[in-house]
Amino acid sequence: MPACRTVGALTLVATLGAALCAAAQTVEDRTQDKVAFPAHRIMGNLYYVGTGTLNSYLIATPQGLILINTNFEDTVPLLRESIEKLGFKLTDVKIILGSHAHGDHQQADAVVKELTGGAMVMAMEQDVPALKAMKAPSGTPHPIDRVLKDGEQVMLGGAALTAHLTPGHTRGCTTWTLRVMDAGRNYNVLIACGGLQDDARLVNNRNYPEIADDFGRSIATYKTLPADVFLAAHSWFFDLAGKYARLGAGGMNPYVDPAGFKAWVGNMEKSYNTLLAEQRKNPPTN
């Protein structure tokens, strides 16, 4: 596996960095947010261009690229490098999508839009207020060229992505699904928005009173969505490093993992029920 590289580094990091990059990612580790991860083809026309733990994806079409998640402004050089290593250019990006309105996933939308020469930025309607309020280091206002509703499709060059509203992590948290052809077979790809935080305040949440109901509805939605290939906004949801390490080793593509998706949803539901019961019994007050 190629070694990882930190933002702004002029040389590859030492063996320790490479080991971190290759290690299984099954628990939250924010130390890898701004560390490069090898750009690669997941399958078909679907590519990985994110960092160690901030996940960005490309869908290649004859009419250009769809990019999901621009991440932080200061990781844009890593994003550009990943895209170019795959033989594409930033100017090939025609549509910019996001998972949810947090800076680690969508802070760089304005900067990347400018670098692409005017790609359309699209966002779920419930996340629009948070995106407009987002403070980016560049000070550039967050662009929104098309507001999406639950179930709407984004189409380009024969590719069709469906936006599923799965709120809770944010009000407009968006899970993307698409069909990808690889080796003569069609796969249902799901890119999950965000999970339930361990410290989520489900009761007496003044900033988000409906959060418990939203998470409950999202879990129900996830149970209805087919997922042969399970991806997400963060690597520890689906063990990016572990699956990348096995890619090309023969046999089934390791990204094909419907059981992993079902387990993720099941674990989130269990955590949700436990956390909600605890907070209802002892409601947080501050």
Secondary structure as GFF3:
##gff-version 3
##sequence-region A 1 286
A	DSSP	alpha_helix	15	22	.	.	.	ID=ss1
A	DSSP	three_ten_helix	30	32	.	.	.	ID=ss2
A	DSSP	beta_strand	40	43	.	.	.	ID=ss3
A	DSSP	beta_strand	46	48	.	.	.	ID=ss4
A	DSSP	beta_strand	57	61	.	.	.	ID=ss5
A	DSSP	beta_strand	64	68	.	.	.	ID=ss6
A	DSSP	three_ten_helix	73	75	.	.	.	ID=ss7
A	DSSP	alpha_helix	76	85	.	.	.	ID=ss8
A	DSSP	three_ten_helix	90	92	.	.	.	ID=ss9
A	DSSP	beta_strand	93	97	.	.	.	ID=ss10
A	DSSP	alpha_helix	103	106	.	.	.	ID=ss11
A	DSSP	alpha_helix	109	116	.	.	.	ID=ss12
A	DSSP	beta_strand	120	124	.	.	.	ID=ss13
A	DSSP	three_ten_helix	125	127	.	.	.	ID=ss14
A	DSSP	alpha_helix	128	133	.	.	.	ID=ss15
A	DSSP	beta_strand	146	148	.	.	.	ID=ss16
A	DSSP	beta_strand	153	156	.	.	.	ID=ss17
A	DSSP	beta_strand	159	165	.	.	.	ID=ss18
A	DSSP	beta_strand	174	182	.	.	.	ID=ss19
A	DSSP	beta_strand	185	192	.	.	.	ID=ss20
A	DSSP	alpha_helix	211	224	.	.	.	ID=ss21
A	DSSP	beta_strand	229	232	.	.	.	ID=ss22
A	DSSP	three_ten_helix	235	237	.	.	.	ID=ss23
A	DSSP	alpha_helix	240	246	.	.	.	ID=ss24
A	DSSP	alpha_helix	258	281	.	.	.	ID=ss25
###
